[in-house]
Amino acid sequence: MALVVPIPQLQQDGNSTSILVSEKQIKLSCSPVTFADSTPLTVLNQPKATFLIYRFLLGGVQQVLDVPGKSWASSGQPVAPQKLFWNDKAQSWQAVIVAMGNKDNANPPNDIFGSDPATGFPKYAAQCSFTGIDSAKTQQTGDSPLSAPVEILAPGQNNVAGLSMTPNDPAKATEIELFLKDSTFVEQGRIVIFQDSTGFHVKLTAGGASVALSSSGEIVLSPSSGKRVQVNGDMAVSGGVWIGGIQVTPP
């Protein structure tokens, strides 16, 4: 006979959402887990309650988290599961997942959790497994379906606005960036001031178009594909006009 195990829930701040952030704890819960006769599985049933975390890469590749090995293994490869605990107040099997600061065993180490806001991948899901002894002293087991997949954004990626410098020292910085994103964390505009071997530059980008200014005094306007530079009102030109690298004389 098998335990009846519901779909696990991944929540943050008490809410189920498809986008989670690394800076906050992620709560995994799975309840009610019941025997075939609908009796709930509790700590009185000599239970074993565990879970696995899976990730889905762009292209359909599925992997499972090997916590002791600090790596992602091929799905189906045996790995040690993590333990769930019984929350008596909530009457639920739960676990707390801390995404921020978790690193893999690569050199240099990478964040174990971190979705790309542009693609939404990797996505993450949990599966819970249980065993318990029923009233007839028979052991029952059961696995949950996978939870709904979620994105887990790396630290700072949930900010819709930000300012950064490179290197991160005002006395040595050679680049400053200012950005703004929409409510889905897709960047909509960026201003960059930087220095290179040719001098200082200011670049504004939005919608695939850009305006670039340099310390030499040059201004470059680059509309996105299929768009044009539009001037509303009079335009006075003092100096030469060049089209395709050839100087022309306006009529």
Backbone torsions as a table, in degrees:
resi	resn	phi	psi	omega
1	MET	NA	153.2	-173.9
2	ALA	-121.2	145.9	171.9
3	LEU	-69.6	148.8	176.1
4	VAL	-97.2	115.5	-173.8
5	VAL	-118.6	124.9	-178.8
6	PRO	-78.1	175.7	176.2
7	ILE	-70.8	128.3	178.0
8	PRO	-66.3	158.2	178.3
9	GLN	-120.1	132.1	172.1
10	LEU	-106.4	119.6	-173.0
11	GLN	-131.3	159.2	175.4
12	GLN	-143.2	132.4	-176.7
13	ASP	55.9	33.3	177.6
14	GLY	77.9	6.5	-177.2
15	ASN	-121.1	143.4	172.6
16	SER	-89.1	125.2	-177.9
17	THR	-147.6	156.1	-177.4
18	SER	-83.8	-10.2	179.1
19	ILE	-125.0	117.1	178.6
20	LEU	-112.8	161.7	-179.3
21	VAL	-118.7	149.2	-176.4
22	SER	-70.3	-27.5	-173.7
23	GLU	-69.1	-17.3	-177.8
24	LYS	-115.7	152.0	177.3
25	GLN	-64.4	144.8	176.4
26	ILE	-108.8	125.3	-179.1
27	LYS	-98.8	127.1	173.5
28	LEU	-102.9	128.5	177.8
29	SER	-135.0	149.2	-178.5
30	CYS	-149.5	102.9	-178.7
31	SER	-164.2	156.0	-3.8
32	PRO	-84.6	141.4	172.4
33	VAL	-97.9	125.9	-173.8
34	THR	-129.8	156.9	171.3
35	PHE	-77.7	174.5	-177.5
36	ALA	-60.7	-26.3	179.6
37	ASP	-90.7	12.6	178.0
38	SER	77.0	5.5	175.0
39	THR	-71.2	131.8	-178.7
40	PRO	-70.6	144.3	173.7
41	LEU	-80.5	123.8	178.4
42	THR	-131.6	-175.1	-179.7
43	VAL	-66.7	-12.4	179.7
44	LEU	-80.4	-8.0	-176.0
45	ASN	-101.8	24.0	-179.1
46	GLN	47.7	53.3	-171.3
47	PRO	-79.7	159.3	165.6
48	LYS	-125.9	118.7	-174.7
49	ALA	-125.8	119.3	-176.6
50	THR	-138.7	170.0	177.0
51	PHE	-148.8	158.8	174.4
52	LEU	-125.8	148.6	175.8
53	ILE	-109.2	130.3	178.4
54	TYR	-113.7	153.5	170.9
55	ARG	-130.1	149.9	-177.6
56	PHE	-119.7	120.0	-179.0
57	LEU	-90.3	161.1	175.5
58	LEU	-60.1	127.0	-177.5
59	GLY	107.1	-2.1	174.7
60	GLY	93.0	3.3	179.1
61	VAL	-72.2	132.2	180.0
62	GLN	-116.1	134.1	180.0
63	GLN	-132.8	161.1	179.7
64	VAL	-121.7	143.2	-176.4
65	LEU	-78.8	123.2	173.6
66	ASP	-98.6	95.8	-173.8
67	VAL	-63.6	-50.4	179.1
68	PRO	-60.4	-35.8	-179.3
69	GLY	-84.0	-6.4	-179.4
70	LYS	50.9	51.6	-177.9
71	SER	-156.7	168.6	174.2
72	TRP	-102.6	125.0	-178.5
73	ALA	-103.4	162.0	176.8
74	SER	-62.1	139.0	179.0
75	SER	-59.1	134.2	-176.1
76	GLY	99.1	-19.9	175.7
77	GLN	-73.7	132.2	-177.7
78	PRO	-66.9	128.0	175.6
79	VAL	-133.5	159.3	-179.8
80	ALA	-74.7	124.4	179.2
81	PRO	-76.5	163.8	175.9
82	GLN	-98.1	158.5	-173.4
83	LYS	-92.5	141.5	169.1
84	LEU	-95.0	154.4	174.7
85	PHE	-120.3	157.0	179.8
86	TRP	-91.3	119.6	175.7
87	ASN	-94.9	102.9	-173.7
88	ASP	-65.7	-36.9	-179.5
89	LYS	-65.0	-43.9	-179.5
90	ALA	-86.2	-8.8	-176.3
91	GLN	52.1	53.7	-174.2
92	SER	-150.6	146.8	170.4
93	TRP	-83.5	128.6	-171.2
94	GLN	-140.4	167.2	171.1
95	ALA	-154.2	156.6	177.4
96	VAL	-114.4	126.4	179.9
97	ILE	-108.7	123.7	178.0
98	VAL	-106.5	109.8	-175.8
99	ALA	-83.4	-42.6	-174.2
100	MET	-69.7	133.5	178.1
101	GLY	91.4	-10.5	178.0
102	ASN	-77.6	120.5	-178.1
103	LYS	-119.7	151.4	176.9
104	ASP	-87.8	-174.4	-175.4
105	ASN	-94.4	14.0	178.5
106	ALA	-71.7	165.9	178.5
107	ASN	-127.7	106.0	0.1
108	PRO	-74.3	158.2	-177.0
109	PRO	-69.5	148.6	176.7
110	ASN	-111.3	158.6	173.3
111	ASP	-64.4	133.5	177.5
112	ILE	-69.0	-37.9	179.1
113	PHE	-112.1	138.6	177.2
114	GLY	166.3	103.8	178.3
115	SER	-89.9	148.3	175.3
116	ASP	-83.9	117.3	-178.7
117	PRO	-59.5	-26.6	-177.7
118	ALA	-71.2	-36.0	-177.4
119	THR	-108.0	-21.7	-175.7
120	GLY	81.8	3.4	-178.9
121	PHE	-116.9	153.9	-3.6
122	PRO	-67.1	156.4	169.9
123	LYS	-107.1	157.4	-173.5
124	TYR	-129.0	147.5	178.9
125	ALA	-148.6	158.9	-178.8
126	ALA	-120.9	150.4	173.0
127	GLN	-132.9	133.8	-178.1
128	CYS	-109.9	146.9	179.6
129	SER	-132.6	143.2	-175.9
130	PHE	-139.3	150.2	165.0
131	THR	-134.3	153.6	178.8
132	GLY	-166.8	159.1	-179.5
133	ILE	-99.9	122.3	-178.2
134	ASP	-83.4	-177.4	-176.2
135	SER	-64.1	-21.8	177.8
136	ALA	-91.0	11.9	-179.9
137	LYS	64.5	28.2	178.5
138	THR	-105.1	135.4	178.7
139	GLN	-80.9	130.9	175.9
140	GLN	-119.0	148.7	179.6
141	THR	-130.7	161.0	177.7
142	GLY	-169.7	145.8	177.0
143	ASP	-117.5	144.1	176.6
144	SER	-82.5	161.8	164.5
145	PRO	-68.1	170.0	173.5
146	LEU	-69.2	145.6	174.4
147	SER	-67.9	167.5	173.3
148	ALA	-61.9	134.2	-178.5
149	PRO	-67.4	143.7	-179.6
150	VAL	-130.7	156.5	168.6
151	GLU	-91.7	144.0	173.7
152	ILE	-123.8	106.3	-175.2
153	LEU	-77.8	140.2	177.1
154	ALA	-65.7	160.7	-179.4
155	PRO	-52.7	131.2	178.0
156	GLY	90.4	-18.7	-176.5
157	GLN	-75.6	-11.4	175.7
158	ASN	-88.0	-1.7	176.5
159	ASN	-78.2	133.6	178.8
160	VAL	-89.1	-9.1	176.8
161	ALA	-143.7	151.5	180.0
162	GLY	-167.9	162.8	177.8
163	LEU	-135.8	129.9	-180.0
164	SER	-137.6	160.6	175.8
165	MET	-138.6	153.4	-179.5
166	THR	-133.7	125.6	-13.1
167	PRO	-65.7	168.9	-173.9
168	ASN	-79.9	60.2	-179.6
169	ASP	-150.9	111.7	-176.9
170	PRO	-56.3	-25.9	-179.3
171	ALA	-78.7	-14.8	-175.8
172	LYS	-127.9	1.3	-174.0
173	ALA	-62.2	138.6	175.0
174	THR	-117.1	-0.3	-178.7
175	GLU	-153.6	136.7	174.7
176	ILE	-128.0	135.8	-179.8
177	GLU	-128.2	140.7	175.4
178	LEU	-128.9	127.6	-176.7
179	PHE	-134.4	160.4	175.8
180	LEU	-141.2	132.7	-179.7
181	LYS	-115.5	164.1	174.9
182	ASP	-88.4	-172.9	-174.6
183	SER	-68.2	-15.4	177.0
184	THR	-98.1	11.8	176.9
185	PHE	68.7	22.6	173.4
186	VAL	-91.9	125.8	-176.9
187	GLU	-65.6	133.9	-179.2
188	GLN	-111.6	-21.6	-179.6
189	GLY	-161.5	147.9	-178.5
190	ARG	-147.5	138.7	173.0
191	ILE	-119.4	128.1	-178.9
192	VAL	-125.7	130.8	171.7
193	ILE	-116.7	122.2	-175.6
194	PHE	-145.9	164.4	178.5
195	GLN	-121.9	135.4	172.3
196	ASP	-136.9	-165.8	-174.8
197	SER	-65.8	-17.4	-178.4
198	THR	-98.4	-4.7	178.8
199	GLY	131.9	-157.5	179.6
200	PHE	-99.2	149.5	-177.0
201	HIS	-141.9	149.8	172.9
202	VAL	-125.9	127.9	-178.4
203	LYS	-130.7	127.6	176.0
204	LEU	-111.8	126.9	179.4
205	THR	-127.1	142.4	176.6
206	ALA	-166.3	134.1	176.6
207	GLY	59.1	28.1	-179.0
208	GLY	83.3	-2.9	177.7
209	ALA	-103.4	160.1	-179.4
210	SER	-147.9	152.9	171.1
211	VAL	-125.0	124.3	-177.9
212	ALA	-121.7	130.9	176.3
213	LEU	-121.8	142.9	179.3
214	SER	-125.5	161.1	-179.5
215	SER	-67.3	-12.3	175.1
216	SER	-76.6	-9.4	-178.7
217	GLY	97.1	-1.3	-178.7
218	GLU	-78.6	142.5	175.3
219	ILE	-124.7	127.7	-179.9
220	VAL	-121.0	121.4	176.2
221	LEU	-103.7	124.1	-177.4
222	SER	-128.7	98.5	177.3
223	PRO	-71.6	160.4	177.0
224	SER	-71.4	166.2	-175.4
225	SER	-56.5	129.3	178.2
226	GLY	84.4	-3.1	179.7
227	LYS	-105.7	173.6	-178.4
228	ARG	-138.3	162.8	174.1
229	VAL	-85.9	124.6	-176.2
230	GLN	-117.3	135.4	177.1
231	VAL	-117.0	119.1	176.9
232	ASN	-97.3	113.1	-177.2
233	GLY	112.4	-174.5	-178.4
234	ASP	-71.8	149.0	174.7
235	MET	-129.7	122.0	178.5
236	ALA	-104.0	128.6	-179.9
237	VAL	-112.5	122.1	175.4
238	SER	-115.1	106.7	-174.9
239	GLY	124.4	-170.7	-176.2
240	GLY	-79.3	155.5	174.5
241	VAL	-116.2	127.6	-176.1
242	TRP	-119.8	132.7	176.3
243	ILE	-127.1	118.6	-178.2
244	GLY	60.4	30.0	178.7
245	GLY	85.5	1.0	-179.4
246	ILE	-113.2	129.6	178.4
247	GLN	-74.4	131.8	-180.0
248	VAL	-122.0	159.5	177.6
249	THR	-105.4	118.0	-178.2
250	PRO	-62.1	147.2	-180.0
251	PRO	-68.6	NA	NA
